[in-house]
Amino acid sequence: METVQGGMLLIYTVVAIVALVVMIAKFRIYPFLVLIIVSLGLALAVGMPMGDIVKSYEAGTGKTLGHLAIVIALGTMLGKMMAESGGAERIAITLIQWFGEKNIHWAMMFIGLVVGLPVFFEVGFVLLIPIVFNIAKRTGKSLLIVGLPMLAGLSVVHGLIPPHPAALLAVQAYNADIGTTIAYSLLVGVPTAVVAGPLYALWINKYVKLPENNPLAKQFVEADTNRNRELPSFRITLFTIMLPVVLMLVGSWADLFFAPQTFANDLLRFIGTSDIALLIAVLVSFVTFGTMQGFTRVQIEKFCGGCLASIAGIMLIVGAGGGFGGILRDSGISDEIVSTALKANLSPLLLGWFVAALIRLATGSATVAMATACSIVAPIAATAGVVVRPELLVLATGSGSLVFSHVNDAGFWLIKEYFGMTVGQTLKTWSVLETIISVLGLSFTLLLSAIL
């Protein structure tokens, strides 16, 4: 078969994504199967060598699950322990007391911003989703009003605010000053999170109604209903939930404490990886949420084993989305998207946003979009006639990397499944939220550029 070239690659990609959405949303075919069928169909249509298609798909799936499967499993275990002990309920009660039911969406945005600083989006999500479920139940509010502000906080930090690992990539690539970048990112990120999170959640909740029955929510909430024992203290609960966050933050700052390539430095970096930090937190939770609350070893083992069954389907769908992204990369579609961006002859700030946005749409990964866009745009910006502050390039590129999450993004499927939404509802809520962050982030960055 003749290989498809140029703009036709983009047309085939658009057709494939539309077909994917229609098959899932209209014909109710299981997303895992649809993602495989559409990915393989797209690869055949654009003329990928048949011998490479399955390998490419499997590599994309494995690359996604290699990290996320561990994160999701450990995060779910920690969430289950927090739910069974009543820790999630304790956090919910305390936050409601502090902020009041009317302002709980502001509290969730703030938590997302703080917890998201050192962790990748998916890690922050699995850490906080049990609290979202519990607050939604106690206040009687929709998951959208409670959950979307938290997602906005996590996402803004991911793309814009160092010391988040993704934002640090851009700081290093553009040789930006980290202190100045943090200052600018707060000026841009906080108002962006306010609009995309609490304000958008209150508006979209009027038009999107989620099903009352959410099996995943039950796992993290109904554990509390038959408990006679006292709830764990707020301090113990906060310590346990923030432990992986602190470990990751310390790991990212290892060079500040010890010289690079020393044993102590390597050890901090090791325990600061998301997998190890979550593993340590889970083991600690066996004490703080387990034995200290009167649970036996057998009960703790049952909690951990039982909670994994409900996330097996989610992990398969997330992996299948990664396979779709692998096909987009290996078929040359991603390269064509980058080529299209470079031909646009834009200013460095707009180019950074545009390249990152197109790579995000093609690959589904904000981190990949940011890292790739930085490597492309940095040399162009350095030779451009217009002088642009590198800190603003970080923000423009980060904003572009967050645009319109869709079916090839692991986060899209995580949120769809945990919130119990359809594909259409996820596009209207999560995908639009991400686009608001992306466009507002760019707008505020351009405004800063005009002022400075």
C-alpha positions as CSV (number, residue, x, y, z in Angstrom):
1,M,0.0,0.0,0.0
2,E,1.2,3.5,-0.9
3,T,2.2,5.6,2.1
4,V,0.1,8.7,2.7
5,Q,2.0,12.0,2.9
6,G,1.5,15.6,3.8
7,G,-1.9,17.1,4.7
8,M,-3.7,13.9,4.0
9,L,-2.2,12.5,7.2
10,L,-4.1,15.1,9.1
11,I,-7.3,14.5,7.3
12,Y,-7.1,10.7,8.0
13,T,-6.4,11.5,11.7
14,V,-9.5,13.8,12.0
15,V,-11.7,11.1,10.3
16,A,-10.3,8.4,12.7
17,I,-11.0,10.5,15.8
18,V,-14.5,11.3,14.6
19,A,-15.1,7.6,14.0
20,L,-13.8,6.7,17.4
21,V,-16.1,9.2,19.2
22,V,-19.2,8.1,17.1
23,M,-18.5,4.4,17.8
24,I,-18.3,4.9,21.5
25,A,-20.9,7.7,22.0
26,K,-23.6,6.7,19.5
27,F,-23.1,2.9,19.1
28,R,-22.0,2.2,22.7
29,I,-19.1,0.0,21.7
30,Y,-16.7,-0.6,24.6
31,P,-13.9,2.0,24.4
32,F,-11.1,-0.5,24.8
33,L,-12.1,-2.3,21.6
34,V,-12.9,0.9,19.7
35,L,-9.4,2.3,20.4
36,I,-7.7,-0.8,19.1
37,I,-9.9,-1.0,16.0
38,V,-9.5,2.7,15.1
39,S,-5.8,2.7,15.8
40,L,-5.1,-0.3,13.6
41,G,-7.5,1.1,10.9
42,L,-5.7,4.4,10.9
43,A,-2.3,2.8,10.6
44,L,-3.5,0.7,7.6
45,A,-5.2,3.7,6.0
46,V,-2.0,5.9,6.0
47,G,0.1,3.1,4.7
48,M,2.2,2.0,7.7
49,P,4.1,-1.2,7.0
50,M,1.9,-4.1,8.3
51,G,4.8,-5.6,10.1
52,D,5.2,-2.5,12.2
53,I,1.6,-1.7,13.1
54,V,1.1,-4.1,16.0
55,K,4.5,-3.5,17.4
56,S,3.9,0.2,17.3
57,Y,0.5,-0.2,19.0
58,E,1.9,-2.5,21.7
59,A,4.8,-0.2,22.3
60,G,2.5,2.8,22.8
61,T,0.3,0.8,25.2
62,G,3.2,-0.5,27.2
63,K,4.8,2.9,27.4
64,T,1.6,4.4,28.9
65,L,0.9,1.5,31.3
66,G,4.5,1.0,32.3
67,H,4.1,4.1,34.5
68,L,0.4,4.6,34.9
69,A,-0.5,1.1,35.9
70,I,1.7,1.3,39.0
71,V,0.5,4.8,39.8
72,I,-3.1,4.0,39.5
73,A,-2.8,0.7,41.4
74,L,-0.9,2.3,44.3
75,G,-3.0,5.4,44.4
76,T,-6.2,3.3,44.5
77,M,-4.8,1.2,47.4
78,L,-4.0,4.4,49.3
79,G,-7.4,5.8,48.5
80,K,-9.1,2.6,49.6
81,M,-7.2,2.6,52.9
82,M,-8.2,6.3,53.4
83,A,-11.8,5.4,52.7
84,E,-12.0,2.3,54.9
85,S,-10.4,4.1,57.9
86,G,-12.6,7.2,57.4
87,G,-9.6,9.4,56.5
88,A,-11.3,10.7,53.4
89,E,-14.4,11.5,55.4
90,R,-12.3,13.3,58.0
91,I,-10.7,15.5,55.2
92,A,-14.2,16.2,53.8
93,I,-15.6,17.2,57.2
94,T,-12.7,19.5,58.0
95,L,-12.7,21.2,54.6
96,I,-16.5,21.7,54.8
97,Q,-16.1,23.2,58.3
98,W,-13.3,25.5,57.1
99,F,-14.7,26.7,53.8
100,G,-18.4,26.0,54.2
101,E,-20.5,24.0,51.7
102,K,-21.1,27.1,49.5
103,N,-17.3,27.6,49.0
104,I,-16.1,24.0,48.8
105,H,-15.3,24.4,45.1
106,W,-12.7,27.0,45.9
107,A,-11.2,24.7,48.5
108,M,-10.8,21.9,45.9
109,M,-9.1,24.2,43.5
110,F,-6.6,25.3,46.2
111,I,-6.0,21.6,47.1
112,G,-5.4,20.8,43.4
113,L,-2.8,23.6,43.1
114,V,-0.9,22.5,46.3
115,V,-1.0,18.7,45.8
116,G,-0.2,19.1,42.1
117,L,3.1,20.9,42.6
118,P,5.5,18.0,42.8
119,V,3.4,15.2,41.2
120,F,2.3,14.4,37.7
121,F,-1.4,14.9,36.9
122,E,-2.5,11.2,37.2
123,V,-0.7,10.9,40.6
124,G,-2.5,13.9,42.0
125,F,-5.8,12.7,40.6
126,V,-5.7,9.2,42.2
127,L,-4.6,10.8,45.5
128,L,-7.5,13.3,45.6
129,I,-10.4,11.5,44.0
130,P,-11.5,9.7,47.2
131,I,-11.8,13.2,48.9
132,V,-13.8,14.4,45.9
133,F,-16.2,11.5,46.2
134,N,-16.7,12.0,50.0
135,I,-17.2,15.8,49.8
136,A,-19.7,15.3,47.0
137,K,-21.7,12.8,49.1
138,R,-21.6,14.9,52.3
139,T,-22.6,18.2,50.6
140,G,-25.0,16.7,48.1
141,K,-23.2,18.6,45.3
142,S,-22.5,17.2,41.9
143,L,-19.1,15.6,41.2
144,L,-18.6,18.3,38.6
145,I,-18.8,21.1,41.1
146,V,-16.4,19.4,43.5
147,G,-14.1,17.6,41.0
148,L,-13.6,20.0,38.1
149,P,-12.0,22.8,40.3
150,M,-9.6,20.1,41.7
151,L,-8.8,19.0,38.1
152,A,-8.2,22.7,37.1
153,G,-5.7,23.1,40.0
154,L,-3.8,20.0,39.1
155,S,-3.7,20.8,35.4
156,V,-2.6,24.5,35.8
157,V,0.3,23.4,38.0
158,H,1.2,20.6,35.6
159,G,1.6,23.0,32.6
160,L,2.6,26.3,34.2
161,I,4.1,26.3,37.6
162,P,7.6,25.0,38.6
163,P,8.8,23.0,40.5
164,H,6.3,20.7,38.8
165,P,8.5,18.3,36.7
166,A,6.8,19.1,33.4
167,A,7.2,22.9,33.9
168,L,10.8,22.4,34.9
169,L,11.5,20.8,31.5
170,A,10.5,24.0,29.8
171,V,12.5,26.2,32.3
172,Q,15.7,24.2,31.5
173,A,15.1,24.2,27.7
174,Y,14.6,27.9,27.5
175,N,17.3,28.8,30.1
176,A,14.6,30.7,32.1
177,D,15.1,32.0,35.6
178,I,13.1,29.6,37.9
179,G,12.2,32.3,40.5
180,T,10.9,34.7,37.9
181,T,9.1,31.9,36.1
182,I,7.3,30.9,39.4
183,A,6.3,34.6,39.9
184,Y,4.9,35.0,36.4
185,S,3.3,31.5,36.5
186,L,1.3,32.4,39.6
187,L,0.2,35.7,38.0
188,V,-1.1,33.7,35.0
189,G,-2.0,30.4,36.6
190,V,-4.2,31.4,39.6
191,P,-6.7,33.5,37.6
192,T,-6.7,30.8,34.9
193,A,-7.5,28.1,37.4
194,V,-10.3,30.3,38.9
195,V,-12.1,30.6,35.6
196,A,-11.5,27.1,34.3
197,G,-12.2,25.5,37.7
198,P,-14.9,26.9,40.1
199,L,-16.5,29.3,37.6
200,Y,-16.7,26.9,34.7
201,A,-17.8,24.1,37.0
202,L,-20.8,26.1,38.3
203,W,-21.8,27.0,34.8
204,I,-21.4,23.6,33.1
205,N,-23.1,21.7,35.9
206,K,-26.4,23.3,34.8
207,Y,-26.2,21.5,31.5
208,V,-24.4,18.2,32.2
209,K,-26.0,15.7,34.7
210,L,-24.1,12.7,35.8
211,P,-25.7,9.4,36.6
212,E,-26.6,8.9,40.3
213,N,-25.1,5.4,40.4
214,N,-21.3,5.5,40.3
215,P,-19.7,2.2,41.2
216,L,-16.2,3.7,41.7
217,A,-17.6,6.3,44.1
218,K,-19.3,3.6,46.1
219,Q,-15.9,1.9,46.7
220,F,-14.5,5.0,48.3
221,V,-17.6,6.2,50.1
222,E,-19.7,3.3,51.2
223,A,-16.8,1.9,53.2
224,D,-17.7,4.6,55.8
225,T,-21.3,3.8,56.3
226,N,-20.9,0.7,58.6
227,R,-18.0,2.0,60.7
228,N,-18.4,2.2,64.4
229,R,-14.8,3.2,65.2
230,E,-13.7,6.7,65.6
231,L,-12.4,8.6,62.5
232,P,-8.6,9.1,62.3
233,S,-7.4,12.6,63.2
234,F,-7.0,15.3,60.5
235,R,-3.3,15.5,61.2
236,I,-2.7,11.8,60.7
237,T,-4.8,11.8,57.6
238,L,-3.1,14.9,56.1
239,F,0.3,13.5,57.0
240,T,-0.5,10.2,55.1
241,I,-2.0,11.8,52.0
242,M,0.7,14.5,51.8
243,L,3.6,12.1,52.4
244,P,4.1,11.1,48.7
245,V,3.8,14.8,47.7
246,V,6.5,15.8,50.1
247,L,8.8,12.9,49.1
248,M,8.4,13.9,45.4
249,L,9.1,17.5,46.2
250,V,12.2,16.6,48.2
251,G,13.4,14.3,45.4
252,S,13.1,17.1,42.9
253,W,15.2,19.3,45.1
254,A,17.8,16.7,45.9
255,D,20.6,18.9,44.5
256,L,19.8,21.6,47.1
257,F,20.5,19.2,49.9
258,F,23.4,17.0,48.7
259,A,26.0,17.2,45.9
260,P,24.9,15.5,42.6
261,Q,26.0,11.9,42.1
262,T,26.5,11.2,45.8
263,F,24.7,8.3,47.5
264,A,22.5,10.7,49.6
265,N,21.5,12.6,46.4
266,D,20.7,9.4,44.5
267,L,18.7,8.1,47.5
268,L,16.5,11.3,47.6
269,R,15.9,11.1,43.9
270,F,15.0,7.4,44.2
271,I,12.4,7.8,46.9
272,G,11.2,10.9,45.1
273,T,10.0,9.0,42.1
274,S,6.3,8.7,41.9
275,D,6.2,4.9,42.1
276,I,8.5,4.7,45.2
277,A,6.9,7.7,47.0
278,L,3.4,6.2,46.5
279,L,4.7,2.7,47.6
280,I,6.1,4.2,50.8
281,A,2.8,6.1,51.4
282,V,0.8,2.9,51.0
283,L,3.0,1.0,53.4
284,V,2.7,3.9,55.9
285,S,-1.1,3.9,55.4
286,F,-1.2,0.3,56.6
287,V,-0.2,1.7,60.0
288,T,-1.9,5.1,60.1
289,F,-5.1,4.0,58.4
290,G,-4.8,0.3,59.2
291,T,-3.5,-1.0,62.5
292,M,-3.9,2.3,64.3
293,Q,-7.6,2.2,63.4
294,G,-8.0,-1.4,64.6
295,F,-7.8,-3.3,61.3
296,T,-6.1,-6.7,61.1
297,R,-3.5,-7.7,58.6
298,V,-6.1,-9.9,56.9
299,Q,-8.6,-7.0,56.6
300,I,-5.9,-4.7,55.1
301,E,-4.9,-7.4,52.6
302,K,-8.6,-7.7,51.6
303,F,-8.9,-4.0,51.1
304,C,-5.9,-3.8,48.8
305,G,-6.7,-6.9,46.8
306,G,-10.4,-6.0,46.4
307,C,-10.0,-2.4,45.2
308,L,-7.9,-3.4,42.2
309,A,-10.7,-5.3,40.5
310,S,-12.7,-2.2,39.8
311,I,-9.8,-0.4,38.1
312,A,-8.8,-3.2,35.7
313,G,-11.1,-1.9,33.0
314,I,-9.8,1.6,33.4
315,M,-6.2,0.6,33.0
316,L,-7.0,-1.3,29.8
317,I,-8.7,1.7,28.3
318,V,-5.9,4.0,29.4
319,G,-3.4,1.7,27.8
320,A,-5.4,1.4,24.6
321,G,-5.4,5.2,24.4
322,G,-1.6,5.1,24.7
323,G,-1.5,2.6,21.8
324,F,-3.4,5.1,19.7
325,G,-0.9,7.8,20.5
326,G,1.9,5.3,19.5
327,I,0.4,4.9,16.1
328,L,0.1,8.7,15.6
329,R,3.8,9.1,16.4
330,D,5.2,6.2,14.4
331,S,3.0,6.8,11.3
332,G,4.5,10.3,10.9
333,I,1.3,12.1,11.8
334,S,2.9,13.8,14.8
335,D,5.8,15.0,12.6
336,E,3.4,16.4,10.0
337,I,1.6,18.3,12.8
338,V,4.9,19.9,13.9
339,S,5.8,20.7,10.3
340,T,2.5,22.5,9.9
341,A,3.1,24.6,13.0
342,L,6.6,25.6,11.8
343,K,5.3,26.8,8.5
344,A,2.9,29.2,10.2
345,N,5.7,31.8,10.7
346,L,4.4,33.0,14.1
347,S,6.0,35.1,16.9
348,P,8.0,33.0,19.4
349,L,5.3,33.1,22.0
350,L,2.5,32.1,19.6
351,L,4.8,29.5,18.0
352,G,5.6,27.9,21.4
353,W,1.9,27.7,22.1
354,F,0.9,26.5,18.6
355,V,3.6,23.7,18.4
356,A,2.9,22.4,21.9
357,A,-0.9,22.5,21.2
358,L,-0.6,20.5,18.0
359,I,1.7,17.9,19.6
360,R,-0.7,17.6,22.5
361,L,-3.6,17.0,20.1
362,A,-1.5,14.4,18.3
363,T,0.1,12.5,21.2
364,G,-2.3,13.1,24.1
365,S,0.6,13.8,26.5
366,A,1.1,17.3,27.9
367,T,4.6,16.4,29.1
368,V,5.6,15.1,25.7
369,A,4.1,18.2,24.0
370,M,6.0,20.5,26.3
371,A,9.3,18.7,26.0
372,T,9.1,18.3,22.2
373,A,7.9,21.9,21.6
374,C,10.7,23.3,23.8
375,S,13.3,21.5,21.8
376,I,11.8,22.8,18.5
377,V,11.1,26.4,19.6
378,A,14.1,27.2,21.7
379,P,16.6,27.5,18.8
380,I,14.1,29.3,16.7
381,A,13.4,31.8,19.5
382,A,17.1,32.3,20.1
383,T,17.6,33.4,16.5
384,A,14.4,35.4,16.1
385,G,14.7,39.1,15.7
386,V,12.1,39.7,18.5
387,V,13.4,39.6,22.0
388,V,11.2,37.5,24.2
389,R,11.6,36.8,27.9
390,P,12.3,33.0,28.3
391,E,10.0,32.9,31.3
392,L,7.1,33.9,29.1
393,L,8.1,31.2,26.6
394,V,7.8,28.7,29.4
395,L,4.2,29.8,30.1
396,A,3.2,30.0,26.4
397,T,4.5,26.5,25.7
398,G,3.0,25.1,28.9
399,S,-0.4,26.6,28.0
400,G,-0.3,25.0,24.6
401,S,0.6,21.6,26.0
402,L,-2.8,21.6,27.9
403,V,-5.2,22.3,25.0
404,F,-8.2,20.0,24.4
405,S,-7.5,16.7,26.0
406,H,-9.3,14.0,24.0
407,V,-9.4,10.3,23.2
408,N,-5.6,9.7,23.0
409,D,-5.0,11.2,26.4
410,A,-4.8,8.8,29.4
411,G,-6.2,11.5,31.6
412,F,-9.3,11.7,29.4
413,W,-10.2,8.1,30.1
414,L,-9.3,8.3,33.8
415,I,-11.7,11.2,34.3
416,K,-14.4,9.7,32.2
417,E,-14.4,6.4,34.1
418,Y,-14.0,7.8,37.6
419,F,-16.7,10.4,37.1
420,G,-19.0,8.0,35.4
421,M,-19.4,10.2,32.3
422,T,-20.1,9.4,28.7
423,V,-17.5,10.4,26.0
424,G,-19.7,13.4,25.1
425,Q,-19.9,14.6,28.7
426,T,-16.2,14.2,29.1
427,L,-15.6,16.3,26.0
428,K,-18.0,19.0,27.3
429,T,-16.5,19.1,30.8
430,W,-12.8,18.0,31.0
431,S,-11.8,18.7,27.4
432,V,-13.3,22.2,27.4
433,L,-11.8,22.9,30.9
434,E,-8.4,22.1,29.5
435,T,-9.0,24.3,26.5
436,I,-10.0,27.2,28.7
437,I,-6.7,26.8,30.7
438,S,-4.8,26.7,27.4
439,V,-6.4,29.8,25.8
440,L,-6.5,31.9,29.0
441,G,-2.9,30.9,29.9
442,L,-1.8,32.2,26.5
443,S,-3.9,35.3,26.7
444,F,-2.5,36.3,30.2
445,T,1.0,35.5,29.0
446,L,0.6,37.8,26.0
447,L,-0.8,40.5,28.3
448,L,2.2,40.1,30.6
449,S,4.5,40.4,27.5
450,A,2.8,43.6,26.5
451,I,3.2,45.1,30.0
452,L,6.8,44.0,30.7
